[in-house]
Amino acid sequence: MHAPLATTKTAKPKRRVSAFWLKQLHTWHWVSAAISLVGMMLFAITGITLNHAASIAADPKVSQKAAQLPAPMTRLLAPAPAATDAPLPARVATAVVDRVGLDPAGRAAEWSESEVYVALPRPGGDAWVSIDRATGAITSEVTNRGWISYLNDLHKGRNSGSAWFWFIDVFAAACVVFTLTGLLLLQLHARHRPSTWPLVGAGLAIPALIAVFFIH
């Protein structure tokens, strides 16, 4: 007479445990979705623009500036550096920022007998600074390829710096949490949705078949 009561008592803790983990899955799923939402939208849109890059016209805008280093700064460039890729002296780099608006501080420079050249690549464009070691004449150029090129380079992590590098890692981790919790939630609800696993299987099979039969 007491067996059904024991079964009921055992079932209640199991239901509580199941409800706890279901709540945890939903919490982790929506939090990871909120964190990665804007990033996923960005990466999805730039996936399309990268796939059609040849069809999207670009109109690069190039701007050039010229300036002059003071004589004391120019003399700092006369001695040969310890390495051919040594960065500019800090005072010279600061003077370059003040005069042409580009910051070469800490960047590897190319030293030749006549000039110092610093490449300053950036997302969506390019830039460089050249300084004549004898006269101190500064020449700079900035190329801007537009917002689409900028976003495409962010998608690829191209010339985007260490902060964006770490953001991509954090964003990728949030996406992994989002997809794994989504998969577990699919498993929990699959019994009430018969099309769940056929659709998941299609999501795996379609790209796999395309890769095997159409990519050579």
Phi and psi restraints in degrees (value plus and minus 20) as a CYANA .aco file:
   2 HIS   PHI    -116.0   -76.0
   2 HIS   PSI     -28.9    11.1
   3 ALA   PHI     -80.1   -40.1
   3 ALA   PSI     -66.3   -26.3
   4 PRO   PHI     -79.5   -39.5
   4 PRO   PSI     -56.7   -16.7
   5 LEU   PHI     -84.5   -44.5
   5 LEU   PSI     -61.5   -21.5
   6 ALA   PHI     -83.3   -43.3
   6 ALA   PSI     -61.5   -21.5
   7 THR   PHI     -82.7   -42.7
   7 THR   PSI     -60.7   -20.7
   8 THR   PHI     -84.5   -44.5
   8 THR   PSI     -61.5   -21.5
   9 LYS   PHI     -84.8   -44.8
   9 LYS   PSI     -55.6   -15.6
  10 THR   PHI     -90.5   -50.5
  10 THR   PSI     -56.6   -16.6
  11 ALA   PHI     -88.9   -48.9
  11 ALA   PSI     -54.2   -14.2
  12 LYS   PHI     -83.6   -43.6
  12 LYS   PSI     -67.3   -27.3
  13 PRO   PHI     -79.8   -39.8
  13 PRO   PSI     -57.1   -17.1
  14 LYS   PHI     -83.6   -43.6
  14 LYS   PSI     -61.2   -21.2
  15 ARG   PHI     -85.5   -45.5
  15 ARG   PSI     -57.0   -17.0
  16 ARG   PHI     -85.2   -45.2
  16 ARG   PSI     -62.6   -22.6
  17 VAL   PHI     -82.9   -42.9
  17 VAL   PSI     -64.1   -24.1
  18 SER   PHI     -82.4   -42.4
  18 SER   PSI     -63.1   -23.1
  19 ALA   PHI     -84.2   -44.2
  19 ALA   PSI     -57.7   -17.7
  20 PHE   PHI     -81.5   -41.5
  20 PHE   PSI     -69.8   -29.8
  21 TRP   PHI     -89.2   -49.2
  21 TRP   PSI     -52.8   -12.8
  22 LEU   PHI     -84.0   -44.0
  22 LEU   PSI     -61.2   -21.2
  23 LYS   PHI     -83.7   -43.7
  23 LYS   PSI     -61.6   -21.6
  24 GLN   PHI     -81.9   -41.9
  24 GLN   PSI     -63.7   -23.7
  25 LEU   PHI     -80.2   -40.2
  25 LEU   PSI     -65.7   -25.7
  26 HIS   PHI     -82.8   -42.8
  26 HIS   PSI     -60.5   -20.5
  27 THR   PHI     -83.9   -43.9
  27 THR   PSI     -70.7   -30.7
  28 TRP   PHI     -83.2   -43.2
  28 TRP   PSI     -54.0   -14.0
  29 HIS   PHI     -87.4   -47.4
  29 HIS   PSI     -67.3   -27.3
  30 TRP   PHI     -95.1   -55.1
  30 TRP   PSI     -52.6   -12.6
  31 VAL   PHI     -85.7   -45.7
  31 VAL   PSI     -66.6   -26.6
  32 SER   PHI     -85.6   -45.6
  32 SER   PSI     -54.3   -14.3
  33 ALA   PHI     -84.9   -44.9
  33 ALA   PSI     -63.1   -23.1
  34 ALA   PHI     -83.8   -43.8
  34 ALA   PSI     -60.7   -20.7
  35 ILE   PHI     -87.0   -47.0
  35 ILE   PSI     -60.1   -20.1
  36 SER   PHI    -117.5   -77.5
  36 SER   PSI     -20.1    19.9
  37 LEU   PHI     -77.6   -37.6
  37 LEU   PSI     -75.7   -35.7
  38 VAL   PHI     -85.5   -45.5
  38 VAL   PSI     -61.0   -21.0
  39 GLY   PHI     -82.4   -42.4
  39 GLY   PSI     -61.6   -21.6
  40 MET   PHI     -83.7   -43.7
  40 MET   PSI     -59.7   -19.7
  41 MET   PHI     -82.0   -42.0
  41 MET   PSI     -64.8   -24.8
  42 LEU   PHI     -81.2   -41.2
  42 LEU   PSI     -68.2   -28.2
  43 PHE   PHI     -89.2   -49.2
  43 PHE   PSI     -51.2   -11.2
  44 ALA   PHI     -88.9   -48.9
  44 ALA   PSI     -64.6   -24.6
  45 ILE   PHI     -85.7   -45.7
  45 ILE   PSI     -64.9   -24.9
  46 THR   PHI     -91.5   -51.5
  46 THR   PSI     -41.0    -1.0
  47 GLY   PHI     -82.0   -42.0
  47 GLY   PSI     -59.3   -19.3
  48 ILE   PHI     -89.3   -49.3
  48 ILE   PSI     -66.2   -26.2
  49 THR   PHI     -86.2   -46.2
  49 THR   PSI     -54.8   -14.8
  50 LEU   PHI     -88.3   -48.3
  50 LEU   PSI     -58.1   -18.1
  51 ASN   PHI     -86.2   -46.2
  51 ASN   PSI     -46.0    -6.0
  52 HIS   PHI    -135.2   -95.2
  52 HIS   PSI       8.2    48.2
  53 ALA   PHI     -78.4   -38.4
  53 ALA   PSI     -55.9   -15.9
  54 ALA   PHI     -87.6   -47.6
  54 ALA   PSI     -42.5    -2.5
  55 SER   PHI    -113.9   -73.9
  55 SER   PSI     -30.7     9.3
  56 ILE   PHI    -117.7   -77.7
  56 ILE   PSI      94.9   134.9
  57 ALA   PHI     -90.6   -50.6
  57 ALA   PSI     118.9   158.9
  58 ALA   PHI    -136.0   -96.0
  58 ALA   PSI     121.2   161.2
  59 ASP   PHI    -145.3  -105.3
  59 ASP   PSI      61.8   101.8
  60 PRO   PHI     -81.4   -41.4
  60 PRO   PSI     119.2   159.2
  61 LYS   PHI    -131.5   -91.5
  61 LYS   PSI     105.6   145.6
  62 VAL   PHI    -133.6   -93.6
  62 VAL   PSI     109.0   149.0
  63 SER   PHI    -145.8  -105.8
  63 SER   PSI     120.1   160.1
  64 GLN   PHI    -143.3  -103.3
  64 GLN   PSI     129.0   169.0
  65 LYS   PHI    -157.1  -117.1
  65 LYS   PSI     133.1   173.1
  66 ALA   PHI    -153.0  -113.0
  66 ALA   PSI     124.2   164.2
  67 ALA   PHI    -174.4  -134.4
  67 ALA   PSI    -198.3  -158.3
  68 GLN   PHI    -155.3  -115.3
  68 GLN   PSI     110.5   150.5
  69 LEU   PHI     -97.1   -57.1
  69 LEU   PSI     124.7   164.7
  70 PRO   PHI     -83.2   -43.2
  70 PRO   PSI     135.4   175.4
  71 ALA   PHI     -75.4   -35.4
  71 ALA   PSI     -62.4   -22.4
  72 PRO   PHI     -81.0   -41.0
  72 PRO   PSI     -55.3   -15.3
  73 MET   PHI     -90.5   -50.5
  73 MET   PSI     -59.2   -19.2
  74 THR   PHI     -82.2   -42.2
  74 THR   PSI     -57.2   -17.2
  75 ARG   PHI     -85.6   -45.6
  75 ARG   PSI     -44.3    -4.3
  76 LEU   PHI     -88.2   -48.2
  76 LEU   PSI     -38.3     1.7
  77 LEU   PHI    -111.2   -71.2
  77 LEU   PSI     -28.6    11.4
  78 ALA   PHI     -88.9   -48.9
  78 ALA   PSI     -64.9   -24.9
  79 PRO   PHI     -86.8   -46.8
  79 PRO   PSI     124.5   164.5
  80 ALA   PHI     -88.9   -48.9
  80 ALA   PSI     115.0   155.0
  81 PRO   PHI     -92.9   -52.9
  81 PRO   PSI     143.6   183.6
  82 ALA   PHI     -86.5   -46.5
  82 ALA   PSI     -49.9    -9.9
  83 ALA   PHI    -154.2  -114.2
  83 ALA   PSI     130.4   170.4
  84 THR   PHI     -91.5   -51.5
  84 THR   PSI     -30.6     9.4
  85 ASP   PHI    -135.7   -95.7
  85 ASP   PSI       2.7    42.7
  86 ALA   PHI     -85.3   -45.3
  86 ALA   PSI     123.1   163.1
  87 PRO   PHI     -90.2   -50.2
  87 PRO   PSI     145.6   185.6
  88 LEU   PHI     -84.6   -44.6
  88 LEU   PSI     129.7   169.7
  89 PRO   PHI     -75.3   -35.3
  89 PRO   PSI     124.5   164.5
  90 ALA   PHI     -75.9   -35.9
  90 ALA   PSI     -61.0   -21.0
  91 ARG   PHI     -86.7   -46.7
  91 ARG   PSI     -57.1   -17.1
  92 VAL   PHI     -87.6   -47.6
  92 VAL   PSI     -62.7   -22.7
  93 ALA   PHI     -80.1   -40.1
  93 ALA   PSI     -61.2   -21.2
  94 THR   PHI     -84.2   -44.2
  94 THR   PSI     -59.7   -19.7
  95 ALA   PHI     -85.0   -45.0
  95 ALA   PSI     -56.7   -16.7
  96 VAL   PHI     -84.0   -44.0
  96 VAL   PSI     -63.5   -23.5
  97 VAL   PHI     -78.8   -38.8
  97 VAL   PSI     -65.7   -25.7
  98 ASP   PHI     -82.8   -42.8
  98 ASP   PSI     -52.4   -12.4
  99 ARG   PHI    -115.3   -75.3
  99 ARG   PSI     -54.5   -14.5
 100 VAL   PHI    -144.5  -104.5
 100 VAL   PSI     -23.4    16.6
 101 GLY   PHI      59.5    99.5
 101 GLY   PSI      -9.9    30.1
 102 LEU   PHI    -132.7   -92.7
 102 LEU   PSI     120.3   160.3
 103 ASP   PHI    -128.2   -88.2
 103 ASP   PSI      84.2   124.2
 104 PRO   PHI    -113.1   -73.1
 104 PRO   PSI     -11.5    28.5
 105 ALA   PHI     -80.1   -40.1
 105 ALA   PSI     110.1   150.1
 106 GLY   PHI      57.5    97.5
 106 GLY   PSI     -24.6    15.4
 107 ARG   PHI    -104.3   -64.3
 107 ARG   PSI     124.8   164.8
 108 ALA   PHI     -83.3   -43.3
 108 ALA   PSI     112.2   152.2
 109 ALA   PHI    -132.9   -92.9
 109 ALA   PSI     133.9   173.9
 110 GLU   PHI    -123.4   -83.4
 110 GLU   PSI      91.8   131.8
 111 TRP   PHI    -117.8   -77.8
 111 TRP   PSI     105.4   145.4
 112 SER   PHI    -140.7  -100.7
 112 SER   PSI    -200.0  -160.0
 113 GLU   PHI     -84.7   -44.7
 113 GLU   PSI     -49.8    -9.8
 114 SER   PHI    -124.2   -84.2
 114 SER   PSI     -45.7    -5.7
 115 GLU   PHI    -168.0  -128.0
 115 GLU   PSI     148.3   188.3
 116 VAL   PHI    -140.1  -100.1
 116 VAL   PSI     107.6   147.6
 117 TYR   PHI    -139.0   -99.0
 117 TYR   PSI     110.5   150.5
 118 VAL   PHI    -143.4  -103.4
 118 VAL   PSI      97.6   137.6
 119 ALA   PHI    -103.6   -63.6
 119 ALA   PSI     116.3   156.3
 120 LEU   PHI    -150.0  -110.0
 120 LEU   PSI      44.7    84.7
 121 PRO   PHI     -84.9   -44.9
 121 PRO   PSI     131.5   171.5
 122 ARG   PHI    -170.4  -130.4
 122 ARG   PSI     140.1   180.1
 123 PRO   PHI     -80.2   -40.2
 123 PRO   PSI     113.4   153.4
 124 GLY   PHI      55.0    95.0
 124 GLY   PSI      -6.2    33.8
 125 GLY   PHI     157.9   197.9
 125 GLY   PSI    -180.6  -140.6
 126 ASP   PHI    -174.4  -134.4
 126 ASP   PSI     141.5   181.5
 127 ALA   PHI    -179.3  -139.3
 127 ALA   PSI     136.9   176.9
 128 TRP   PHI    -176.3  -136.3
 128 TRP   PSI     138.1   178.1
 129 VAL   PHI    -151.8  -111.8
 129 VAL   PSI     115.6   155.6
 130 SER   PHI    -147.6  -107.6
 130 SER   PSI     115.1   155.1
 131 ILE   PHI    -146.4  -106.4
 131 ILE   PSI     107.0   147.0
 132 ASP   PHI     -93.3   -53.3
 132 ASP   PSI     102.1   142.1
 133 ARG   PHI     -91.6   -51.6
 133 ARG   PSI     -42.1    -2.1
 134 ALA   PHI    -108.4   -68.4
 134 ALA   PSI     -61.3   -21.3
 135 THR   PHI    -124.3   -84.3
 135 THR   PSI     -38.8     1.2
 136 GLY   PHI      59.8    99.8
 136 GLY   PSI      -8.4    31.6
 137 ALA   PHI     -90.7   -50.7
 137 ALA   PSI     109.8   149.8
 138 ILE   PHI    -124.5   -84.5
 138 ILE   PSI     111.8   151.8
 139 THR   PHI    -145.2  -105.2
 139 THR   PSI     113.4   153.4
 140 SER   PHI    -156.4  -116.4
 140 SER   PSI     136.2   176.2
 141 GLU   PHI    -166.1  -126.1
 141 GLU   PSI     117.9   157.9
 142 VAL   PHI    -146.3  -106.3
 142 VAL   PSI     108.8   148.8
 143 THR   PHI    -134.0   -94.0
 143 THR   PSI     107.5   147.5
 144 ASN   PHI    -138.1   -98.1
 144 ASN   PSI      98.2   138.2
 145 ARG   PHI    -117.4   -77.4
 145 ARG   PSI     -14.0    26.0
 146 GLY   PHI      79.6   119.6
 146 GLY   PSI     152.4   192.4
 147 TRP   PHI     -87.2   -47.2
 147 TRP   PSI     -56.8   -16.8
 148 ILE   PHI     -84.2   -44.2
 148 ILE   PSI     -64.2   -24.2
 149 SER   PHI     -83.8   -43.8
 149 SER   PSI     -57.6   -17.6
 150 TYR   PHI     -81.3   -41.3
 150 TYR   PSI     -69.5   -29.5
 151 LEU   PHI     -86.8   -46.8
 151 LEU   PSI     -56.9   -16.9
 152 ASN   PHI     -81.4   -41.4
 152 ASN   PSI     -60.8   -20.8
 153 ASP   PHI     -88.6   -48.6
 153 ASP   PSI     -54.1   -14.1
 154 LEU   PHI     -83.9   -43.9
 154 LEU   PSI     -59.4   -19.4
 155 HIS   PHI     -77.0   -37.0
 155 HIS   PSI     -61.7   -21.7
 156 LYS   PHI    -106.8   -66.8
 156 LYS   PSI     -26.6    13.4
 157 GLY   PHI      47.7    87.7
 157 GLY   PSI       9.0    49.0
 158 ARG   PHI    -107.0   -67.0
 158 ARG   PSI     101.1   141.1
 159 ASN   PHI      32.9    72.9
 159 ASN   PSI      18.3    58.3
 160 SER   PHI    -130.7   -90.7
 160 SER   PSI     -18.2    21.8
 161 GLY   PHI      65.4   105.4
 161 GLY   PSI     151.3   191.3
 162 SER   PHI     -92.7   -52.7
 162 SER   PSI     -53.2   -13.2
 163 ALA   PHI     -81.7   -41.7
 163 ALA   PSI     -64.5   -24.5
 164 TRP   PHI     -89.2   -49.2
 164 TRP   PSI     -54.5   -14.5
 165 PHE   PHI     -75.8   -35.8
 165 PHE   PSI     -67.8   -27.8
 166 TRP   PHI     -92.7   -52.7
 166 TRP   PSI     -52.6   -12.6
 167 PHE   PHI     -81.3   -41.3
 167 PHE   PSI     -62.2   -22.2
 168 ILE   PHI     -81.0   -41.0
 168 ILE   PSI     -59.9   -19.9
 169 ASP   PHI     -83.2   -43.2
 169 ASP   PSI     -65.4   -25.4
 170 VAL   PHI     -85.5   -45.5
 170 VAL   PSI     -62.7   -22.7
 171 PHE   PHI     -82.2   -42.2
 171 PHE   PSI     -62.1   -22.1
 172 ALA   PHI     -83.3   -43.3
 172 ALA   PSI     -60.4   -20.4
 173 ALA   PHI     -83.1   -43.1
 173 ALA   PSI     -61.2   -21.2
 174 ALA   PHI     -83.1   -43.1
 174 ALA   PSI     -57.5   -17.5
 175 CYS   PHI     -86.8   -46.8
 175 CYS   PSI     -57.9   -17.9
 176 VAL   PHI     -84.2   -44.2
 176 VAL   PSI     -64.4   -24.4
 177 VAL   PHI     -81.6   -41.6
 177 VAL   PSI     -63.3   -23.3
 178 PHE   PHI     -79.8   -39.8
 178 PHE   PSI     -66.2   -26.2
 179 THR   PHI     -92.4   -52.4
 179 THR   PSI     -59.2   -19.2
 180 LEU   PHI     -87.8   -47.8
 180 LEU   PSI     -63.5   -23.5
 181 THR   PHI     -86.5   -46.5
 181 THR   PSI     -54.7   -14.7
 182 GLY   PHI     -83.6   -43.6
 182 GLY   PSI     -60.1   -20.1
 183 LEU   PHI     -83.7   -43.7
 183 LEU   PSI     -62.2   -22.2
 184 LEU   PHI     -86.3   -46.3
 184 LEU   PSI     -57.2   -17.2
 185 LEU   PHI     -87.6   -47.6
 185 LEU   PSI     -56.8   -16.8
 186 LEU   PHI     -80.0   -40.0
 186 LEU   PSI     -62.6   -22.6
 187 GLN   PHI     -82.3   -42.3
 187 GLN   PSI     -60.3   -20.3
 188 LEU   PHI     -87.2   -47.2
 188 LEU   PSI     -52.7   -12.7
 189 HIS   PHI    -121.7   -81.7
 189 HIS   PSI     -20.3    19.7
 190 ALA   PHI     -81.9   -41.9
 190 ALA   PSI     -52.5   -12.5
 191 ARG   PHI     -83.8   -43.8
 191 ARG   PSI     -45.5    -5.5
 192 HIS   PHI    -116.4   -76.4
 192 HIS   PSI     -24.8    15.2
 193 ARG   PHI    -153.3  -113.3
 193 ARG   PSI      68.9   108.9
 194 PRO   PHI     -80.5   -40.5
 194 PRO   PSI     -43.7    -3.7
 195 SER   PHI    -102.4   -62.4
 195 SER   PSI     -21.6    18.4
 196 THR   PHI     -77.6   -37.6
 196 THR   PSI     -79.4   -39.4
 197 TRP   PHI     -92.2   -52.2
 197 TRP   PSI     -53.8   -13.8
 198 PRO   PHI     -78.9   -38.9
 198 PRO   PSI     -59.0   -19.0
 199 LEU   PHI     -89.8   -49.8
 199 LEU   PSI     -61.3   -21.3
 200 VAL   PHI     -83.0   -43.0
 200 VAL   PSI     -62.1   -22.1
 201 GLY   PHI     -82.7   -42.7
 201 GLY   PSI     -58.7   -18.7
 202 ALA   PHI     -84.4   -44.4
 202 ALA   PSI     -57.6   -17.6
 203 GLY   PHI     -83.4   -43.4
 203 GLY   PSI     -46.6    -6.6
 204 LEU   PHI    -107.4   -67.4
 204 LEU   PSI     -63.1   -23.1
 205 ALA   PHI     -90.7   -50.7
 205 ALA   PSI     -59.9   -19.9
 206 ILE   PHI     -81.6   -41.6
 206 ILE   PSI     -73.8   -33.8
 207 PRO   PHI     -84.7   -44.7
 207 PRO   PSI     -53.6   -13.6
 208 ALA   PHI     -84.6   -44.6
 208 ALA   PSI     -63.1   -23.1
 209 LEU   PHI     -86.5   -46.5
 209 LEU   PSI     -60.7   -20.7
 210 ILE   PHI     -82.0   -42.0
 210 ILE   PSI     -63.6   -23.6
 211 ALA   PHI     -83.3   -43.3
 211 ALA   PSI     -59.9   -19.9
 212 VAL   PHI     -94.6   -54.6
 212 VAL   PSI     -62.1   -22.1
 213 PHE   PHI    -120.2   -80.2
 213 PHE   PSI     -40.7    -0.7
 214 PHE   PHI    -140.4  -100.4
 214 PHE   PSI     -26.6    13.4
 215 ILE   PHI    -129.3   -89.3
 215 ILE   PSI      96.2   136.2
